[in-house]
Amino acid sequence: MIPTVLVITLVVFAMMQAIPGDPIITLLGDAYDEEDAEELRKEYGLDRPVWEQYFVWLGKLMRGDWGESILSSREILADVLIRLPVTIELIVLAMIVALLIAV
C-alpha cells in the first residue's frame, strides 16, 4: 500500500509541475519584478532541484502543511475543510441514487 501511495503522490506532484506558466508570475501579477521573483522562488523552494522539491512537498503533505492558496490567501487545509460537508453530502446523495438505480 505504501508504494501505491508514493506513486500517487509522485504522479500528483508531476502533474502540478507540468502545469504551464510560472506560479511566481501569478503571485506577483502586474507588480512583477525580477528581484522579487527570485526572492519568492527562494522562499517557496522553487530554486531547488525538482527531486528535492518533491521530498519537501511530501514531508509537508504528511505533516498536514498543505500551504497557502494563491487565490484565497488562506491555508489550503482550511479551504478543504470548509468544503468538506458539501462534498460528503454530494457523495451520500450519489450513493443513494446509485443504489436506487441498481435495485
PyMOL CGO cylinders between C-alpha atoms (Angstrom):
from pymol import cmd
from pymol.cgo import CYLINDER

trace = [
    CYLINDER, 0.00, 0.00, 0.00, 2.83, 2.42, 0.81, 0.3, 1, 1, 1, 1, 1, 1,
    CYLINDER, 2.83, 2.42, 0.81, 4.41, 2.08, -2.67, 0.3, 1, 1, 1, 1, 1, 1,
    CYLINDER, 4.41, 2.08, -2.67, 1.00, 2.82, -4.21, 0.3, 1, 1, 1, 1, 1, 1,
    CYLINDER, 1.00, 2.82, -4.21, 0.60, 5.98, -2.13, 0.3, 1, 1, 1, 1, 1, 1,
    CYLINDER, 0.60, 5.98, -2.13, 4.13, 7.08, -3.05, 0.3, 1, 1, 1, 1, 1, 1,
    CYLINDER, 4.13, 7.08, -3.05, 3.44, 6.53, -6.76, 0.3, 1, 1, 1, 1, 1, 1,
    CYLINDER, 3.44, 6.53, -6.76, 0.19, 8.52, -6.47, 0.3, 1, 1, 1, 1, 1, 1,
    CYLINDER, 0.19, 8.52, -6.47, 1.98, 11.40, -4.74, 0.3, 1, 1, 1, 1, 1, 1,
    CYLINDER, 1.98, 11.40, -4.74, 4.67, 11.32, -7.41, 0.3, 1, 1, 1, 1, 1, 1,
    CYLINDER, 4.67, 11.32, -7.41, 2.06, 11.46, -10.18, 0.3, 1, 1, 1, 1, 1, 1,
    CYLINDER, 2.06, 11.46, -10.18, 0.22, 14.34, -8.48, 0.3, 1, 1, 1, 1, 1, 1,
    CYLINDER, 0.22, 14.34, -8.48, 3.46, 16.26, -7.99, 0.3, 1, 1, 1, 1, 1, 1,
    CYLINDER, 3.46, 16.26, -7.99, 4.48, 15.65, -11.61, 0.3, 1, 1, 1, 1, 1, 1,
    CYLINDER, 4.48, 15.65, -11.61, 1.10, 16.91, -12.81, 0.3, 1, 1, 1, 1, 1, 1,
    CYLINDER, 1.10, 16.91, -12.81, 1.49, 20.06, -10.72, 0.3, 1, 1, 1, 1, 1, 1,
    CYLINDER, 1.49, 20.06, -10.72, 4.95, 20.61, -12.18, 0.3, 1, 1, 1, 1, 1, 1,
    CYLINDER, 4.95, 20.61, -12.18, 3.59, 20.13, -15.71, 0.3, 1, 1, 1, 1, 1, 1,
    CYLINDER, 3.59, 20.13, -15.71, 1.05, 22.95, -15.38, 0.3, 1, 1, 1, 1, 1, 1,
    CYLINDER, 1.05, 22.95, -15.38, 2.07, 25.65, -17.84, 0.3, 1, 1, 1, 1, 1, 1,
    CYLINDER, 2.07, 25.65, -17.84, 3.12, 29.04, -16.52, 0.3, 1, 1, 1, 1, 1, 1,
    CYLINDER, 3.12, 29.04, -16.52, 5.15, 30.30, -13.62, 0.3, 1, 1, 1, 1, 1, 1,
    CYLINDER, 5.15, 30.30, -13.62, 3.41, 30.42, -10.22, 0.3, 1, 1, 1, 1, 1, 1,
    CYLINDER, 3.41, 30.42, -10.22, 5.64, 33.34, -9.22, 0.3, 1, 1, 1, 1, 1, 1,
    CYLINDER, 5.64, 33.34, -9.22, 4.29, 35.43, -12.11, 0.3, 1, 1, 1, 1, 1, 1,
    CYLINDER, 4.29, 35.43, -12.11, 0.78, 34.55, -10.93, 0.3, 1, 1, 1, 1, 1, 1,
    CYLINDER, 0.78, 34.55, -10.93, 1.62, 35.61, -7.38, 0.3, 1, 1, 1, 1, 1, 1,
    CYLINDER, 1.62, 35.61, -7.38, 3.22, 38.90, -8.35, 0.3, 1, 1, 1, 1, 1, 1,
    CYLINDER, 3.22, 38.90, -8.35, 0.84, 39.78, -11.18, 0.3, 1, 1, 1, 1, 1, 1,
    CYLINDER, 0.84, 39.78, -11.18, 1.39, 43.25, -12.60, 0.3, 1, 1, 1, 1, 1, 1,
    CYLINDER, 1.39, 43.25, -12.60, 3.91, 44.06, -9.86, 0.3, 1, 1, 1, 1, 1, 1,
    CYLINDER, 3.91, 44.06, -9.86, 6.39, 41.55, -11.33, 0.3, 1, 1, 1, 1, 1, 1,
    CYLINDER, 6.39, 41.55, -11.33, 9.99, 42.42, -10.58, 0.3, 1, 1, 1, 1, 1, 1,
    CYLINDER, 9.99, 42.42, -10.58, 12.90, 40.04, -11.22, 0.3, 1, 1, 1, 1, 1, 1,
    CYLINDER, 12.90, 40.04, -11.22, 14.41, 40.61, -7.75, 0.3, 1, 1, 1, 1, 1, 1,
    CYLINDER, 14.41, 40.61, -7.75, 11.08, 39.95, -6.05, 0.3, 1, 1, 1, 1, 1, 1,
    CYLINDER, 11.08, 39.95, -6.05, 10.57, 36.89, -8.24, 0.3, 1, 1, 1, 1, 1, 1,
    CYLINDER, 10.57, 36.89, -8.24, 13.95, 35.43, -7.27, 0.3, 1, 1, 1, 1, 1, 1,
    CYLINDER, 13.95, 35.43, -7.27, 13.24, 36.10, -3.59, 0.3, 1, 1, 1, 1, 1, 1,
    CYLINDER, 13.24, 36.10, -3.59, 9.88, 34.31, -3.83, 0.3, 1, 1, 1, 1, 1, 1,
    CYLINDER, 9.88, 34.31, -3.83, 11.43, 31.39, -5.73, 0.3, 1, 1, 1, 1, 1, 1,
    CYLINDER, 11.43, 31.39, -5.73, 13.90, 31.01, -2.88, 0.3, 1, 1, 1, 1, 1, 1,
    CYLINDER, 13.90, 31.01, -2.88, 11.16, 31.37, -0.23, 0.3, 1, 1, 1, 1, 1, 1,
    CYLINDER, 11.16, 31.37, -0.23, 8.99, 28.71, -1.88, 0.3, 1, 1, 1, 1, 1, 1,
    CYLINDER, 8.99, 28.71, -1.88, 11.93, 26.45, -2.70, 0.3, 1, 1, 1, 1, 1, 1,
    CYLINDER, 11.93, 26.45, -2.70, 11.42, 26.69, -6.45, 0.3, 1, 1, 1, 1, 1, 1,
    CYLINDER, 11.42, 26.69, -6.45, 15.13, 27.32, -6.93, 0.3, 1, 1, 1, 1, 1, 1,
    CYLINDER, 15.13, 27.32, -6.93, 15.92, 23.78, -5.72, 0.3, 1, 1, 1, 1, 1, 1,
    CYLINDER, 15.92, 23.78, -5.72, 16.11, 20.67, -7.91, 0.3, 1, 1, 1, 1, 1, 1,
    CYLINDER, 16.11, 20.67, -7.91, 12.75, 19.06, -8.71, 0.3, 1, 1, 1, 1, 1, 1,
    CYLINDER, 12.75, 19.06, -8.71, 13.54, 15.88, -6.74, 0.3, 1, 1, 1, 1, 1, 1,
    CYLINDER, 13.54, 15.88, -6.74, 14.30, 17.98, -3.64, 0.3, 1, 1, 1, 1, 1, 1,
    CYLINDER, 14.30, 17.98, -3.64, 11.10, 19.98, -4.13, 0.3, 1, 1, 1, 1, 1, 1,
    CYLINDER, 11.10, 19.98, -4.13, 9.18, 16.67, -4.24, 0.3, 1, 1, 1, 1, 1, 1,
    CYLINDER, 9.18, 16.67, -4.24, 10.58, 15.41, -0.94, 0.3, 1, 1, 1, 1, 1, 1,
    CYLINDER, 10.58, 15.41, -0.94, 9.99, 18.76, 0.79, 0.3, 1, 1, 1, 1, 1, 1,
    CYLINDER, 9.99, 18.76, 0.79, 6.43, 18.81, -0.60, 0.3, 1, 1, 1, 1, 1, 1,
    CYLINDER, 6.43, 18.81, -0.60, 5.85, 15.20, 0.50, 0.3, 1, 1, 1, 1, 1, 1,
    CYLINDER, 5.85, 15.20, 0.50, 7.12, 15.94, 4.02, 0.3, 1, 1, 1, 1, 1, 1,
    CYLINDER, 7.12, 15.94, 4.02, 4.84, 18.95, 4.35, 0.3, 1, 1, 1, 1, 1, 1,
    CYLINDER, 4.84, 18.95, 4.35, 1.93, 16.93, 2.97, 0.3, 1, 1, 1, 1, 1, 1,
    CYLINDER, 1.93, 16.93, 2.97, 2.47, 14.24, 5.62, 0.3, 1, 1, 1, 1, 1, 1,
    CYLINDER, 2.47, 14.24, 5.62, 2.55, 16.88, 8.39, 0.3, 1, 1, 1, 1, 1, 1,
    CYLINDER, 2.55, 16.88, 8.39, -0.70, 18.48, 7.18, 0.3, 1, 1, 1, 1, 1, 1,
    CYLINDER, -0.70, 18.48, 7.18, 1.06, 21.63, 5.99, 0.3, 1, 1, 1, 1, 1, 1,
    CYLINDER, 1.06, 21.63, 5.99, -0.60, 21.93, 2.60, 0.3, 1, 1, 1, 1, 1, 1,
    CYLINDER, -0.60, 21.93, 2.60, 0.49, 25.52, 2.07, 0.3, 1, 1, 1, 1, 1, 1,
    CYLINDER, 0.49, 25.52, 2.07, -1.39, 28.69, 1.28, 0.3, 1, 1, 1, 1, 1, 1,
    CYLINDER, -1.39, 28.69, 1.28, -3.82, 29.21, -1.57, 0.3, 1, 1, 1, 1, 1, 1,
    CYLINDER, -3.82, 29.21, -1.57, -2.77, 31.77, -4.15, 0.3, 1, 1, 1, 1, 1, 1,
    CYLINDER, -2.77, 31.77, -4.15, -6.41, 32.63, -4.84, 0.3, 1, 1, 1, 1, 1, 1,
    CYLINDER, -6.41, 32.63, -4.84, -7.91, 32.88, -1.34, 0.3, 1, 1, 1, 1, 1, 1,
    CYLINDER, -7.91, 32.88, -1.34, -4.71, 33.58, 0.66, 0.3, 1, 1, 1, 1, 1, 1,
    CYLINDER, -4.71, 33.58, 0.66, -5.91, 31.04, 3.24, 0.3, 1, 1, 1, 1, 1, 1,
    CYLINDER, -5.91, 31.04, 3.24, -4.45, 27.72, 4.29, 0.3, 1, 1, 1, 1, 1, 1,
    CYLINDER, -4.45, 27.72, 4.29, -5.39, 25.05, 1.74, 0.3, 1, 1, 1, 1, 1, 1,
    CYLINDER, -5.39, 25.05, 1.74, -6.38, 22.64, 4.52, 0.3, 1, 1, 1, 1, 1, 1,
    CYLINDER, -6.38, 22.64, 4.52, -8.84, 25.25, 5.84, 0.3, 1, 1, 1, 1, 1, 1,
    CYLINDER, -8.84, 25.25, 5.84, -10.32, 25.65, 2.34, 0.3, 1, 1, 1, 1, 1, 1,
    CYLINDER, -10.32, 25.65, 2.34, -10.70, 21.87, 2.04, 0.3, 1, 1, 1, 1, 1, 1,
    CYLINDER, -10.70, 21.87, 2.04, -12.37, 21.60, 5.46, 0.3, 1, 1, 1, 1, 1, 1,
    CYLINDER, -12.37, 21.60, 5.46, -14.80, 24.41, 4.59, 0.3, 1, 1, 1, 1, 1, 1,
    CYLINDER, -14.80, 24.41, 4.59, -15.98, 22.47, 1.53, 0.3, 1, 1, 1, 1, 1, 1,
    CYLINDER, -15.98, 22.47, 1.53, -15.94, 19.02, 3.16, 0.3, 1, 1, 1, 1, 1, 1,
    CYLINDER, -15.94, 19.02, 3.16, -19.59, 18.97, 4.39, 0.3, 1, 1, 1, 1, 1, 1,
    CYLINDER, -19.59, 18.97, 4.39, -20.96, 19.76, 0.92, 0.3, 1, 1, 1, 1, 1, 1,
    CYLINDER, -20.96, 19.76, 0.92, -18.66, 17.14, -0.61, 0.3, 1, 1, 1, 1, 1, 1,
    CYLINDER, -18.66, 17.14, -0.61, -19.87, 14.48, 1.85, 0.3, 1, 1, 1, 1, 1, 1,
    CYLINDER, -19.87, 14.48, 1.85, -23.48, 15.45, 1.15, 0.3, 1, 1, 1, 1, 1, 1,
    CYLINDER, -23.48, 15.45, 1.15, -22.94, 15.01, -2.60, 0.3, 1, 1, 1, 1, 1, 1,
    CYLINDER, -22.94, 15.01, -2.60, -21.27, 11.64, -2.04, 0.3, 1, 1, 1, 1, 1, 1,
    CYLINDER, -21.27, 11.64, -2.04, -24.16, 10.39, 0.10, 0.3, 1, 1, 1, 1, 1, 1,
    CYLINDER, -24.16, 10.39, 0.10, -26.77, 11.59, -2.41, 0.3, 1, 1, 1, 1, 1, 1,
    CYLINDER, -26.77, 11.59, -2.41, -24.87, 9.99, -5.30, 0.3, 1, 1, 1, 1, 1, 1,
    CYLINDER, -24.87, 9.99, -5.30, -24.68, 6.70, -3.39, 0.3, 1, 1, 1, 1, 1, 1,
    CYLINDER, -24.68, 6.70, -3.39, -28.43, 6.80, -2.72, 0.3, 1, 1, 1, 1, 1, 1,
    CYLINDER, -28.43, 6.80, -2.72, -29.18, 7.45, -6.40, 0.3, 1, 1, 1, 1, 1, 1,
    CYLINDER, -29.18, 7.45, -6.40, -26.78, 4.67, -7.45, 0.3, 1, 1, 1, 1, 1, 1,
    CYLINDER, -26.78, 4.67, -7.45, -28.42, 2.22, -5.03, 0.3, 1, 1, 1, 1, 1, 1,
    CYLINDER, -28.42, 2.22, -5.03, -31.91, 3.14, -6.25, 0.3, 1, 1, 1, 1, 1, 1,
    CYLINDER, -31.91, 3.14, -6.25, -30.89, 2.63, -9.87, 0.3, 1, 1, 1, 1, 1, 1,
    CYLINDER, -30.89, 2.63, -9.87, -29.12, -0.65, -9.05, 0.3, 1, 1, 1, 1, 1, 1,
    CYLINDER, -29.12, -0.65, -9.05, -32.16, -2.12, -7.32, 0.3, 1, 1, 1, 1, 1, 1,
]
cmd.load_cgo(trace, "trace")
